[in-house]
């Protein structure tokens, strides 16, 4: 009943309710409160139960450049890691152990290929979630974990091979905390990226060429939404240079992610094409972009050592990639 305003000089007044009427009104009020409590209490309890799963920071802030560079140091500590070497076998064991500790299933993809140095055995490593559905459209992140074969220098490949591999292991840790996203991701560690004499259709990119070719032959190209390849991403003076033939929409998404995270000045275009592990995937129809810092003076020299790297650079690339995955890749 709407309230009645008193009017000066008399006017209608409400009659005082009886004791029984008052009691009845009180019971109705308490009953209403009880119903409200029955509705609200489960909601509150549900909110309390869910609270531990709520993350205050977005996923891209969880990537640790410090953790990533720790993995790089462990790999570099093994020494040069060319294909078929004892050191690369130890690197594979380290990669497997690290990923399995964070919930990933690691699958070996062995193969052999002809090289300028004869027949060589290679092994790609593929990390997937154990509960991954065969119907899931995947996005992969890749890195080569071998180092170039040199006879005259001690080449430990801190940046070229080490930086991207260490960062990919840290990516595995972060994704493990987000099962729904991880279930749509595949981590690939390519063997034999480096050419023995010079990049050509028959030399270099052995691991990625084999993987992409096998996907095409098995008619699994459509399984992939796309991919990102990391290479030489740890330089203290980080200048990621996207190849000029990068898939345009992917490049746009990466630049937008860098802009959103206020690191756009570290990303630009290379003024030429780039032959790297992304190339075979684009050839078979899986859109793949290469995040590479090719402005790196110690490239393929004995000077490619840990002192040239920065945890901040690894964190920048890891964060931009995660931002892109969450905001663009699956939209």
PyMOL commands that set and color helices and strands:
alter all, ss='L'
color gray80, all
select helices_A, chain A and resi 19-53+59-61+65-76+86-100+158-176+179-182+206-217+221-223+248-260+264-266+279-284+306-308+311-329
alter helices_A, ss='H'
color red, helices_A
select strands_A, chain A and resi 104-115+118-129+138-144+185-190+224-231+240-242+267-269+288-292
alter strands_A, ss='S'
color yellow, strands_A
deselect
rebuild
show_as cartoon
